[in-house]
Amino acid sequence: MKLGLGTIGGVLCLWLFLYISTIFPYLGSASRSENLGPGVSLNAGSGNFGLSKMILFEGQTAFFDYKIDSTDAGAVRLDVRPFTTFGASENLKVIEGTGQGTVEFVVTKTGLYEFRHDFSLNGTSGRTEYQVTWGAR
C-alpha cells in the first residue's frame, strides 16, 4: 500500500493541530536499559521515536514524563537545553533510584531547544531501565 504525499501531509497537519492546541502535547518517547558489571556495560532499548529538537516559545512549559526502575541507586539525566548549548544546561535534572513522575521546565526565551535524556554515571554494577515521553504545552 502506497501512502500519497497528500496522506502524509494530512497526518502531519493533524499532528501539528493537536500539538498546537495542546490536545496532544507530546513530541517523542524512548525506552532504554543499562546493565553494568565488572568491566561490562550493556545498553539496550528502542531508542528515540519522535522529535528531539523543537522550536519552543517563551512561557511554554517543556516536560518529561518518566518511569525509572533502578538497582543500586542508578540515575537518569533529563535536560531541555537551547540547541546551541554544549554540555548540560541549567535545566538539567538528575533522577535517582526507582520512581515515576513529571519534570517540567519553563521556557525563558523563544528558540530551538533539544530534549536530552541519558543515563547518569551509575557506578560499576546494577541495572537501570527508563521510559520517557517529552513534549511542551
N, CA, C and O atoms as CSV, one atom per row, in Angstrom:
chain,resi,resn,atom,element,x,y,z
A,1,MET,N,N,0.842,-1.180,0.000
A,1,MET,CA,C,0.000,0.000,0.000
A,1,MET,C,C,0.887,1.243,0.000
A,1,MET,O,O,1.779,1.382,0.836
A,2,LYS,N,N,0.633,2.128,-0.933
A,2,LYS,CA,C,1.415,3.361,-1.042
A,2,LYS,C,C,0.708,4.486,-0.314
A,2,LYS,O,O,-0.508,4.656,-0.412
A,3,LEU,N,N,1.497,5.244,0.415
A,3,LEU,CA,C,0.961,6.451,1.042
A,3,LEU,C,C,1.274,7.626,0.130
A,3,LEU,O,O,2.429,7.854,-0.231
A,4,GLY,N,N,0.265,8.350,-0.230
A,4,GLY,CA,C,0.474,9.503,-1.081
A,4,GLY,C,C,1.002,10.686,-0.289
A,4,GLY,O,O,0.891,10.738,0.936
A,5,LEU,N,N,1.568,11.617,-1.002
A,5,LEU,CA,C,2.082,12.825,-0.375
A,5,LEU,C,C,0.975,13.558,0.361
A,5,LEU,O,O,1.220,14.145,1.416
A,6,GLY,N,N,-0.244,13.535,-0.177
A,6,GLY,CA,C,-1.379,14.185,0.482
A,6,GLY,C,C,-1.714,13.537,1.815
A,6,GLY,O,O,-2.059,14.231,2.771
A,7,THR,N,N,-1.617,12.202,1.891
A,7,THR,CA,C,-1.894,11.485,3.140
A,7,THR,C,C,-0.860,11.830,4.196
A,7,THR,O,O,-1.209,12.111,5.343
A,8,ILE,N,N,0.397,11.812,3.819
A,8,ILE,CA,C,1.480,12.153,4.755
A,8,ILE,C,C,1.336,13.598,5.215
A,8,ILE,O,O,1.480,13.892,6.402
A,9,GLY,N,N,1.052,14.498,4.281
A,9,GLY,CA,C,0.842,15.905,4.638
A,9,GLY,C,C,-0.347,16.082,5.561
A,9,GLY,O,O,-0.302,16.884,6.493
A,10,GLY,N,N,-1.425,15.326,5.300
A,10,GLY,CA,C,-2.613,15.396,6.155
A,10,GLY,C,C,-2.329,14.929,7.574
A,10,GLY,O,O,-2.781,15.548,8.537
A,11,VAL,N,N,-1.581,13.839,7.706
A,11,VAL,CA,C,-1.221,13.325,9.032
A,11,VAL,C,C,-0.361,14.341,9.769
A,11,VAL,O,O,-0.574,14.586,10.956
A,12,LEU,N,N,0.604,14.930,9.084
A,12,LEU,CA,C,1.462,15.943,9.719
A,12,LEU,C,C,0.650,17.165,10.143
A,12,LEU,O,O,0.868,17.708,11.226
A,13,CYS,N,N,-0.274,17.596,9.307
A,13,CYS,CA,C,-1.127,18.744,9.661
A,13,CYS,C,C,-2.008,18.428,10.865
A,13,CYS,O,O,-2.196,19.274,11.739
A,14,LEU,N,N,-2.550,17.203,10.913
A,14,LEU,CA,C,-3.370,16.793,12.059
A,14,LEU,C,C,-2.537,16.788,13.330
A,14,LEU,O,O,-2.964,17.326,14.352
A,15,TRP,N,N,-1.337,16.178,13.281
A,15,TRP,CA,C,-0.458,16.167,14.455
A,15,TRP,C,C,-0.121,17.592,14.873
A,15,TRP,O,O,-0.162,17.900,16.064
A,16,LEU,N,N,0.212,18.477,13.925
A,16,LEU,CA,C,0.560,19.855,14.252
A,16,LEU,C,C,-0.618,20.567,14.920
A,16,LEU,O,O,-0.423,21.301,15.888
A,17,PHE,N,N,-1.836,20.358,14.415
A,17,PHE,CA,C,-3.013,20.949,15.042
A,17,PHE,C,C,-3.176,20.446,16.470
A,17,PHE,O,O,-3.405,21.240,17.382
A,18,LEU,N,N,-3.062,19.131,16.674
A,18,LEU,CA,C,-3.218,18.559,18.014
A,18,LEU,C,C,-2.129,19.057,18.960
A,18,LEU,O,O,-2.392,19.297,20.138
A,19,TYR,N,N,-0.904,19.212,18.448
A,19,TYR,CA,C,0.202,19.708,19.268
A,19,TYR,C,C,-0.024,21.168,19.656
A,19,TYR,O,O,0.083,21.515,20.832
A,20,ILE,N,N,-0.333,22.018,18.690
A,20,ILE,CA,C,-0.525,23.451,18.962
A,20,ILE,C,C,-1.716,23.673,19.897
A,20,ILE,O,O,-1.678,24.561,20.748
A,21,SER,N,N,-2.758,22.878,19.742
A,21,SER,CA,C,-3.941,23.038,20.593
A,21,SER,C,C,-3.741,22.433,21.980
A,21,SER,O,O,-4.628,22.544,22.827
A,22,THR,N,N,-2.617,21.805,22.228
A,22,THR,CA,C,-2.246,21.102,23.467
A,22,THR,C,C,-3.136,19.896,23.761
A,22,THR,O,O,-3.095,19.367,24.872
A,23,ILE,N,N,-3.929,19.457,22.806
A,23,ILE,CA,C,-4.700,18.227,22.980
A,23,ILE,C,C,-3.737,17.045,23.068
A,23,ILE,O,O,-3.948,16.127,23.860
A,24,PHE,N,N,-2.690,17.068,22.261
A,24,PHE,CA,C,-1.653,16.034,22.274
A,24,PHE,C,C,-0.305,16.739,22.271
A,24,PHE,O,O,0.256,16.988,21.204
A,25,PRO,N,N,0.235,17.073,23.469
A,25,PRO,CA,C,1.439,17.894,23.545
A,25,PRO,C,C,2.752,17.125,23.398
A,25,PRO,O,O,3.823,17.694,23.610
A,26,TYR,N,N,2.687,15.848,23.040
A,26,TYR,CA,C,3.890,15.020,23.036
A,26,TYR,C,C,4.671,15.136,21.734
A,26,TYR,O,O,4.102,15.216,20.646
A,27,LEU,N,N,5.998,15.144,21.881
A,27,LEU,CA,C,6.886,15.221,20.721
A,27,LEU,C,C,7.624,13.914,20.471
A,27,LEU,O,O,8.003,13.633,19.334
A,28,GLY,N,N,7.837,13.103,21.516
A,28,GLY,CA,C,8.587,11.868,21.333
A,28,GLY,C,C,8.576,10.992,22.563
A,28,GLY,O,O,8.041,11.352,23.612
A,29,SER,N,N,9.192,9.816,22.402
A,29,SER,CA,C,9.307,8.878,23.514
A,29,SER,C,C,10.533,7.997,23.307
A,29,SER,O,O,11.070,7.897,22.204
A,30,ALA,N,N,10.962,7.362,24.395
A,30,ALA,CA,C,12.108,6.452,24.334
A,30,ALA,C,C,12.025,5.465,25.482
A,30,ALA,O,O,11.407,5.730,26.513
A,31,SER,N,N,12.661,4.322,25.282
A,31,SER,CA,C,12.769,3.303,26.308
A,31,SER,C,C,14.175,2.729,26.222
A,31,SER,O,O,14.605,2.275,25.161
A,32,ARG,N,N,14.898,2.752,27.358
A,32,ARG,CA,C,16.286,2.286,27.337
A,32,ARG,C,C,16.594,1.501,28.598
A,32,ARG,O,O,15.914,1.647,29.614
A,33,SER,N,N,17.626,0.667,28.528
A,33,SER,CA,C,18.100,-0.049,29.707
A,33,SER,C,C,19.619,-0.140,29.671
A,33,SER,O,O,20.244,-0.104,28.612
A,34,GLU,N,N,20.188,-0.258,30.861
A,34,GLU,CA,C,21.638,-0.377,31.003
A,34,GLU,C,C,21.924,-1.388,32.098
A,34,GLU,O,O,21.390,-1.287,33.202
A,35,ASN,N,N,22.769,-2.363,31.789
A,35,ASN,CA,C,23.224,-3.349,32.770
A,35,ASN,C,C,24.729,-3.189,32.923
A,35,ASN,O,O,25.473,-3.216,31.943
A,36,LEU,N,N,25.164,-3.024,34.159
A,36,LEU,CA,C,26.583,-2.826,34.440
A,36,LEU,C,C,27.116,-3.994,35.257
A,36,LEU,O,O,26.449,-4.499,36.160
A,37,GLY,N,N,28.324,-4.409,34.924
A,37,GLY,CA,C,29.040,-5.425,35.684
A,37,GLY,C,C,30.513,-5.091,35.636
A,37,GLY,O,O,30.894,-4.123,34.978
A,38,PRO,N,N,31.362,-5.857,36.311
A,38,PRO,CA,C,32.801,-5.576,36.285
A,38,PRO,C,C,33.336,-5.555,34.849
A,38,PRO,O,O,33.412,-6.595,34.194
A,39,GLY,N,N,33.695,-4.397,34.382
A,39,GLY,CA,C,34.257,-4.241,33.043
A,39,GLY,C,C,33.263,-4.366,31.904
A,39,GLY,O,O,33.671,-4.419,30.744
A,40,VAL,N,N,31.955,-4.415,32.202
A,40,VAL,CA,C,30.952,-4.614,31.161
A,40,VAL,C,C,29.837,-3.582,31.304
A,40,VAL,O,O,29.366,-3.311,32.409
A,41,SER,N,N,29.426,-3.016,30.185
A,41,SER,CA,C,28.277,-2.113,30.146
A,41,SER,C,C,27.440,-2.474,28.928
A,41,SER,O,O,27.887,-2.324,27.791
A,42,LEU,N,N,26.220,-2.953,29.172
A,42,LEU,CA,C,25.330,-3.328,28.085
A,42,LEU,C,C,24.156,-2.367,28.042
A,42,LEU,O,O,23.422,-2.233,29.021
A,43,ASN,N,N,23.977,-1.698,26.910
A,43,ASN,CA,C,22.865,-0.765,26.723
A,43,ASN,C,C,21.918,-1.339,25.684
A,43,ASN,O,O,22.344,-1.900,24.675
A,44,ALA,N,N,20.629,-1.189,25.946
A,44,ALA,CA,C,19.627,-1.657,25.001
A,44,ALA,C,C,18.413,-0.758,25.100
A,44,ALA,O,O,18.275,0.017,26.046
A,45,GLY,N,N,17.546,-0.863,24.129
A,45,GLY,CA,C,16.313,-0.090,24.177
A,45,GLY,C,C,15.801,0.198,22.791
A,45,GLY,O,O,16.439,-0.116,21.786
A,46,SER,N,N,14.645,0.796,22.762
A,46,SER,CA,C,14.018,1.089,21.487
A,46,SER,C,C,14.495,2.406,20.890
A,46,SER,O,O,14.091,2.772,19.786
A,47,GLY,N,N,15.347,3.114,21.612
A,47,GLY,CA,C,15.836,4.382,21.101
A,47,GLY,C,C,14.768,5.449,21.124
A,47,GLY,O,O,13.744,5.307,21.792
A,48,ASN,N,N,15.012,6.512,20.395
A,48,ASN,CA,C,14.088,7.639,20.355
A,48,ASN,C,C,13.065,7.456,19.239
A,48,ASN,O,O,13.372,6.927,18.170
A,49,PHE,N,N,11.857,7.900,19.512
A,49,PHE,CA,C,10.829,7.977,18.484
A,49,PHE,C,C,10.241,9.375,18.574
A,49,PHE,O,O,9.781,9.780,19.642
A,50,GLY,N,N,10.245,10.105,17.498
A,50,GLY,CA,C,9.686,11.449,17.512
A,50,GLY,C,C,10.764,12.506,17.328
A,50,GLY,O,O,11.862,12.231,16.845
A,51,LEU,N,N,10.417,13.714,17.725
A,51,LEU,CA,C,11.303,14.860,17.551
A,51,LEU,C,C,12.083,15.125,18.837
A,51,LEU,O,O,11.498,15.198,19.918
A,52,SER,N,N,13.395,15.269,18.722
A,52,SER,CA,C,14.195,15.636,19.892
A,52,SER,C,C,14.537,17.129,19.885
A,52,SER,O,O,15.013,17.664,20.886
A,53,LYS,N,N,14.297,17.792,18.763
A,53,LYS,CA,C,14.531,19.237,18.657
A,53,LYS,C,C,13.231,19.909,18.238
A,53,LYS,O,O,12.504,19.402,17.383
A,54,MET,N,N,12.942,21.066,18.857
A,54,MET,CA,C,11.690,21.755,18.553
A,54,MET,C,C,11.826,23.224,18.895
A,54,MET,O,O,12.524,23.588,19.841
A,55,ILE,N,N,11.158,24.067,18.126
A,55,ILE,CA,C,11.085,25.488,18.469
A,55,ILE,C,C,10.099,25.619,19.621
A,55,ILE,O,O,8.945,25.203,19.519
A,56,LEU,N,N,10.566,26.199,20.709
A,56,LEU,CA,C,9.719,26.450,21.879
A,56,LEU,C,C,9.628,27.953,22.091
A,56,LEU,O,O,10.554,28.699,21.774
A,57,PHE,N,N,8.504,28.380,22.628
A,57,PHE,CA,C,8.241,29.808,22.790
A,57,PHE,C,C,8.280,30.205,24.264
A,57,PHE,O,O,7.908,29.431,25.147
A,58,GLU,N,N,8.739,31.430,24.503
A,58,GLU,CA,C,8.815,31.955,25.861
A,58,GLU,C,C,7.472,31.753,26.570
A,58,GLU,O,O,6.415,32.073,26.027
A,59,GLY,N,N,7.535,31.218,27.783
A,59,GLY,CA,C,6.337,30.974,28.573
A,59,GLY,C,C,5.786,29.565,28.445
A,59,GLY,O,O,4.986,29.147,29.281
A,60,GLN,N,N,6.192,28.816,27.415
A,60,GLN,CA,C,5.759,27.432,27.292
A,60,GLN,C,C,6.389,26.597,28.404
A,60,GLN,O,O,7.411,26.981,28.973
A,61,THR,N,N,5.779,25.463,28.706
A,61,THR,CA,C,6.355,24.525,29.663
A,61,THR,C,C,6.746,23.266,28.909
A,61,THR,O,O,5.893,22.561,28.368
A,62,ALA,N,N,8.045,22.990,28.877
A,62,ALA,CA,C,8.544,21.743,28.298
A,62,ALA,C,C,8.561,20.715,29.427
A,62,ALA,O,O,8.730,21.073,30.592
A,63,PHE,N,N,8.387,19.436,29.084
A,63,PHE,CA,C,8.313,18.435,30.149
A,63,PHE,C,C,8.819,17.074,29.692
A,63,PHE,O,O,8.875,16.775,28.499
A,64,PHE,N,N,9.182,16.269,30.666
A,64,PHE,CA,C,9.442,14.848,30.506
A,64,PHE,C,C,8.517,14.112,31.465
A,64,PHE,O,O,8.487,14.436,32.652
A,65,ASP,N,N,7.772,13.142,30.984
A,65,ASP,CA,C,7.106,12.166,31.844
A,65,ASP,C,C,8.067,10.984,31.886
A,65,ASP,O,O,8.524,10.527,30.839
A,66,TYR,N,N,8.381,10.481,33.081
A,66,TYR,CA,C,9.375,9.422,33.182
A,66,TYR,C,C,8.917,8.298,34.103
A,66,TYR,O,O,8.086,8.485,34.992
A,67,LYS,N,N,9.485,7.140,33.857
A,67,LYS,CA,C,9.348,5.985,34.736
A,67,LYS,C,C,10.716,5.326,34.765
A,67,LYS,O,O,11.250,4.934,33.727
A,68,ILE,N,N,11.281,5.207,35.966
A,68,ILE,CA,C,12.634,4.673,36.117
A,68,ILE,C,C,12.592,3.496,37.083
A,68,ILE,O,O,11.964,3.566,38.140
A,69,ASP,N,N,13.268,2.417,36.709
A,69,ASP,CA,C,13.424,1.256,37.577
A,69,ASP,C,C,14.923,1.000,37.678
A,69,ASP,O,O,15.579,0.720,36.674
A,70,SER,N,N,15.463,1.096,38.887
A,70,SER,CA,C,16.903,1.016,39.041
A,70,SER,C,C,17.298,0.246,40.292
A,70,SER,O,O,16.637,0.327,41.328
A,71,THR,N,N,18.381,-0.498,40.174
A,71,THR,CA,C,19.012,-1.096,41.347
A,71,THR,C,C,20.247,-0.272,41.672
A,71,THR,O,O,20.770,0.418,40.798
A,72,ASP,N,N,20.706,-0.327,42.865
A,72,ASP,CA,C,21.934,0.363,43.278
A,72,ASP,C,C,21.903,1.860,43.009
A,72,ASP,O,O,22.932,2.443,42.670
A,73,ALA,N,N,20.742,2.495,43.153
A,73,ALA,CA,C,20.589,3.949,43.043
A,73,ALA,C,C,21.083,4.500,41.703
A,73,ALA,O,O,21.677,5.578,41.664
A,74,GLY,N,N,20.847,3.783,40.619
A,74,GLY,CA,C,21.177,4.303,39.295
A,74,GLY,C,C,20.392,5.577,39.024
A,74,GLY,O,O,19.375,5.826,39.671
A,75,ALA,N,N,20.846,6.376,38.088
A,75,ALA,CA,C,20.215,7.670,37.831
A,75,ALA,C,C,20.088,7.930,36.331
A,75,ALA,O,O,20.797,7.348,35.510
A,76,VAL,N,N,19.159,8.825,36.012
A,76,VAL,CA,C,18.914,9.244,34.633
A,76,VAL,C,C,18.945,10.766,34.596
A,76,VAL,O,O,18.412,11.424,35.489
A,77,ARG,N,N,19.567,11.325,33.565
A,77,ARG,CA,C,19.623,12.778,33.369
A,77,ARG,C,C,18.584,13.200,32.351
A,77,ARG,O,O,18.464,12.591,31.288
A,78,LEU,N,N,17.832,14.241,32.674
A,78,LEU,CA,C,16.826,14.806,31.774
A,78,LEU,C,C,17.138,16.288,31.609
A,78,LEU,O,O,17.349,16.996,32.594
A,79,ASP,N,N,17.166,16.752,30.371
A,79,ASP,CA,C,17.549,18.146,30.121
A,79,ASP,C,C,16.805,18.676,28.899
A,79,ASP,O,O,16.653,17.974,27.899
A,80,VAL,N,N,16.349,19.904,28.989
A,80,VAL,CA,C,15.814,20.649,27.850
A,80,VAL,C,C,16.729,21.846,27.720
A,80,VAL,O,O,16.730,22.738,28.568
A,81,ARG,N,N,17.513,21.860,26.648
A,81,ARG,CA,C,18.537,22.900,26.526
A,81,ARG,C,C,18.444,23.605,25.186
A,81,ARG,O,O,18.017,23.017,24.192
A,82,PRO,N,N,18.846,24.872,25.162
A,82,PRO,CA,C,18.925,25.561,23.873
A,82,PRO,C,C,19.849,24.769,22.945
A,82,PRO,O,O,20.872,24.242,23.383
A,83,PHE,N,N,19.490,24.690,21.680
A,83,PHE,CA,C,20.230,23.880,20.718
A,83,PHE,C,C,21.698,24.272,20.631
A,83,PHE,O,O,22.539,23.417,20.355
A,84,THR,N,N,22.027,25.529,20.854
A,84,THR,CA,C,23.411,25.992,20.743
A,84,THR,C,C,24.217,25.759,22.017
A,84,THR,O,O,25.399,26.102,22.055
A,85,THR,N,N,23.623,25.192,23.055
A,85,THR,CA,C,24.324,24.934,24.315
A,85,THR,C,C,25.083,23.616,24.225
A,85,THR,O,O,24.526,22.598,23.814
A,86,PHE,N,N,26.354,23.641,24.610
A,86,PHE,CA,C,27.159,22.423,24.669
A,86,PHE,C,C,27.168,21.938,26.108
A,86,PHE,O,O,27.245,22.744,27.035
A,87,GLY,N,N,27.091,20.644,26.297
A,87,GLY,CA,C,27.038,20.086,27.643
A,87,GLY,C,C,25.662,20.313,28.252
A,87,GLY,O,O,24.701,20.646,27.557
A,88,ALA,N,N,25.591,20.129,29.544
A,88,ALA,CA,C,24.310,20.259,30.250
A,88,ALA,C,C,23.924,21.724,30.392
A,88,ALA,O,O,24.779,22.608,30.441
A,89,SER,N,N,22.616,21.961,30.459
A,89,SER,CA,C,22.129,23.323,30.692
A,89,SER,C,C,21.788,23.485,32.168
A,89,SER,O,O,21.895,22.541,32.952
A,90,GLU,N,N,21.381,24.684,32.529
A,90,GLU,CA,C,20.962,24.929,33.911
A,90,GLU,C,C,19.656,24.208,34.233
A,90,GLU,O,O,19.278,24.129,35.402
A,91,ASN,N,N,18.960,23.682,33.228
A,91,ASN,CA,C,17.716,22.936,33.429
A,91,ASN,C,C,17.938,21.490,33.851
A,91,ASN,O,O,16.992,20.830,34.280
A,92,LEU,N,N,19.149,20.985,33.742
A,92,LEU,CA,C,19.427,19.569,33.967
A,92,LEU,C,C,18.844,19.072,35.288
A,92,LEU,O,O,19.051,19.675,36.341
A,93,LYS,N,N,18.112,17.963,35.210
A,93,LYS,CA,C,17.589,17.281,36.394
A,93,LYS,C,C,18.138,15.859,36.386
A,93,LYS,O,O,18.134,15.190,35.353
A,94,VAL,N,N,18.606,15.407,37.538
A,94,VAL,CA,C,19.077,14.035,37.692
A,94,VAL,C,C,18.095,13.324,38.611
A,94,VAL,O,O,17.892,13.728,39.756
A,95,ILE,N,N,17.486,12.255,38.095
A,95,ILE,CA,C,16.503,11.482,38.844
A,95,ILE,C,C,17.172,10.175,39.260
A,95,ILE,O,O,17.612,9.401,38.410
A,96,GLU,N,N,17.249,9.930,40.568
A,96,GLU,CA,C,17.913,8.738,41.087
A,96,GLU,C,C,16.908,7.705,41.576
A,96,GLU,O,O,15.802,8.039,42.001
A,97,GLY,N,N,17.320,6.436,41.507
A,97,GLY,CA,C,16.524,5.358,42.068
A,97,GLY,C,C,15.338,4.986,41.201
A,97,GLY,O,O,15.334,5.214,39.992
A,98,THR,N,N,14.331,4.408,41.842
A,98,THR,CA,C,13.132,3.941,41.156
A,98,THR,C,C,11.986,4.906,41.416
A,98,THR,O,O,11.790,5.350,42.547
A,99,GLY,N,N,11.229,5.233,40.376
A,99,GLY,CA,C,10.079,6.110,40.542
A,99,GLY,C,C,9.528,6.562,39.210
A,99,GLY,O,O,10.050,6.225,38.148
A,100,GLN,N,N,8.462,7.332,39.291
A,100,GLN,CA,C,7.877,7.897,38.086
A,100,GLN,C,C,7.315,9.264,38.411
A,100,GLN,O,O,7.008,9.566,39.564
A,101,GLY,N,N,7.183,10.088,37.383
A,101,GLY,CA,C,6.652,11.422,37.579
A,101,GLY,C,C,6.851,12.278,36.354
A,101,GLY,O,O,7.035,11.785,35.241
A,102,THR,N,N,6.808,13.572,36.586
A,102,THR,CA,C,6.975,14.560,35.525
A,102,THR,C,C,7.980,15.601,35.977
A,102,THR,O,O,7.943,16.059,37.119
A,103,VAL,N,N,8.873,15.972,35.080
A,103,VAL,CA,C,9.810,17.068,35.310
A,103,VAL,C,C,9.444,18.155,34.312
A,103,VAL,O,O,9.330,17.888,33.116
A,104,GLU,N,N,9.258,19.386,34.797
A,104,GLU,CA,C,8.866,20.492,33.923
A,104,GLU,C,C,9.946,21.563,33.878
A,104,GLU,O,O,10.676,21.776,34.846
A,105,PHE,N,N,10.029,22.224,32.742
A,105,PHE,CA,C,10.991,23.293,32.505
A,105,PHE,C,C,10.248,24.458,31.859
A,105,PHE,O,O,9.637,24.279,30.806
A,106,VAL,N,N,10.282,25.635,32.453
A,106,VAL,CA,C,9.642,26.799,31.857
A,106,VAL,C,C,10.613,27.420,30.850
A,106,VAL,O,O,11.769,27.685,31.178
A,107,VAL,N,N,10.145,27.645,29.642
A,107,VAL,CA,C,10.970,28.222,28.577
A,107,VAL,C,C,11.071,29.725,28.812
A,107,VAL,O,O,10.057,30.422,28.844
A,108,THR,N,N,12.298,30.224,28.976
A,108,THR,CA,C,12.513,31.638,29.290
A,108,THR,C,C,12.794,32.492,28.061
A,108,THR,O,O,12.718,33.719,28.121
A,109,LYS,N,N,13.121,31.836,26.932
A,109,LYS,CA,C,13.440,32.583,25.716
A,109,LYS,C,C,13.068,31.741,24.503
A,109,LYS,O,O,13.406,30.559,24.442
A,110,THR,N,N,12.379,32.337,23.541
A,110,THR,CA,C,11.990,31.634,22.321
A,110,THR,C,C,13.229,31.184,21.558
A,110,THR,O,O,14.179,31.950,21.400
A,111,GLY,N,N,13.217,29.938,21.083
A,111,GLY,CA,C,14.342,29.429,20.311
A,111,GLY,C,C,14.209,27.948,20.034
A,111,GLY,O,O,13.210,27.321,20.388
A,112,LEU,N,N,15.230,27.394,19.395
A,112,LEU,CA,C,15.291,25.973,19.098
A,112,LEU,C,C,15.882,25.260,20.305
A,112,LEU,O,O,16.976,25.596,20.758
A,113,TYR,N,N,15.153,24.268,20.829
A,113,TYR,CA,C,15.577,23.532,22.015
A,113,TYR,C,C,15.734,22.056,21.691
A,113,TYR,O,O,15.128,21.534,20.755
A,114,GLU,N,N,16.562,21.401,22.488
A,114,GLU,CA,C,16.804,19.974,22.342
A,114,GLU,C,C,16.402,19.257,23.629
A,114,GLU,O,O,16.786,19.671,24.723
A,115,PHE,N,N,15.629,18.181,23.493
A,115,PHE,CA,C,15.235,17.346,24.621
A,115,PHE,C,C,16.267,16.228,24.726
A,115,PHE,O,O,16.426,15.440,23.794
A,116,ARG,N,N,16.975,16.155,25.869
A,116,ARG,CA,C,18.040,15.167,26.043
A,116,ARG,C,C,17.740,14.282,27.242
A,116,ARG,O,O,17.270,14.757,28.276
A,117,HIS,N,N,18.012,13.005,27.096
A,117,HIS,CA,C,17.886,12.050,28.195
A,117,HIS,C,C,18.996,11.026,28.051
A,117,HIS,O,O,19.356,10.636,26.940
A,118,ASP,N,N,19.534,10.593,29.183
A,118,ASP,CA,C,20.608,9.603,29.159
A,118,ASP,C,C,20.833,9.088,30.571
A,118,ASP,O,O,20.319,9.642,31.543
A,119,PHE,N,N,21.607,8.026,30.662
A,119,PHE,CA,C,21.984,7.502,31.963
A,119,PHE,C,C,23.006,8.421,32.602
A,119,PHE,O,O,23.841,9.005,31.910
A,120,SER,N,N,22.946,8.548,33.900
A,120,SER,CA,C,23.987,9.242,34.640
A,120,SER,C,C,25.081,8.218,34.917
A,120,SER,O,O,24.930,7.046,34.575
A,121,LEU,N,N,26.159,8.638,35.517
A,121,LEU,CA,C,27.197,7.679,35.876
A,121,LEU,C,C,26.620,6.766,36.959
A,121,LEU,O,O,26.396,7.203,38.088
A,122,ASN,N,N,26.382,5.511,36.618
A,122,ASN,CA,C,25.662,4.601,37.502
A,122,ASN,C,C,26.560,3.616,38.238
A,122,ASN,O,O,26.089,2.564,38.668
A,123,GLY,N,N,27.845,3.935,38.392
A,123,GLY,CA,C,28.736,3.069,39.156
A,123,GLY,C,C,29.268,1.920,38.330
A,123,GLY,O,O,29.419,2.028,37.113
A,124,THR,N,N,29.555,0.800,39.013
A,124,THR,CA,C,30.181,-0.343,38.343
A,124,THR,C,C,29.302,-1.578,38.308
A,124,THR,O,O,29.690,-2.592,37.728
A,125,SER,N,N,28.129,-1.516,38.915
A,125,SER,CA,C,27.237,-2.672,38.859
A,125,SER,C,C,25.797,-2.209,38.984
A,125,SER,O,O,25.526,-1.112,39.471
A,126,GLY,N,N,24.881,-3.053,38.543
A,126,GLY,CA,C,23.472,-2.728,38.680
A,126,GLY,C,C,22.763,-2.660,37.346
A,126,GLY,O,O,23.348,-2.883,36.285
A,127,ARG,N,N,21.476,-2.343,37.437
A,127,ARG,CA,C,20.624,-2.265,36.258
A,127,ARG,C,C,19.741,-1.031,36.383
A,127,ARG,O,O,19.200,-0.745,37.450
A,128,THR,N,N,19.606,-0.313,35.291
A,128,THR,CA,C,18.702,0.834,35.249
A,128,THR,C,C,17.919,0.767,33.944
A,128,THR,O,O,18.497,0.614,32.868
A,129,GLU,N,N,16.608,0.884,34.051
A,129,GLU,CA,C,15.727,0.957,32.887
A,129,GLU,C,C,14.897,2.215,33.015
A,129,GLU,O,O,14.505,2.601,34.116
A,130,TYR,N,N,14.628,2.856,31.883
A,130,TYR,CA,C,13.723,4.003,31.936
A,130,TYR,C,C,12.920,4.141,30.655
A,130,TYR,O,O,13.337,3.732,29.571
A,131,GLN,N,N,11.751,4.736,30.831
A,131,GLN,CA,C,10.898,5.130,29.713
A,131,GLN,C,C,10.591,6.607,29.908
A,131,GLN,O,O,10.284,7.041,31.019
A,132,VAL,N,N,10.673,7.375,28.833
A,132,VAL,CA,C,10.346,8.799,28.892
A,132,VAL,C,C,9.493,9.171,27.695
A,132,VAL,O,O,9.622,8.599,26.612
A,133,THR,N,N,8.629,10.128,27.909
A,133,THR,CA,C,7.961,10.832,26.819
A,133,THR,C,C,8.209,12.310,27.072
A,133,THR,O,O,8.331,12.735,28.221
A,134,TRP,N,N,8.283,13.091,26.007
A,134,TRP,CA,C,8.564,14.504,26.186
A,134,TRP,C,C,7.676,15.339,25.259
A,134,TRP,O,O,7.152,14.868,24.250
A,135,GLY,N,N,7.543,16.583,25.657
A,135,GLY,CA,C,6.726,17.482,24.861
A,135,GLY,C,C,6.707,18.861,25.473
A,135,GLY,O,O,7.538,19.190,26.320
A,136,ALA,N,N,5.751,19.669,25.040
A,136,ALA,CA,C,5.614,21.042,25.551
A,136,ALA,C,C,4.157,21.440,25.473
A,136,ALA,O,O,3.426,21.025,24.574
A,137,ARG,N,N,3.747,22.253,26.435
A,137,ARG,CA,C,2.380,22.758,26.441
A,137,ARG,C,C,2.381,24.239,26.738
A,137,ARG,O,O,1.320,24.860,26.788
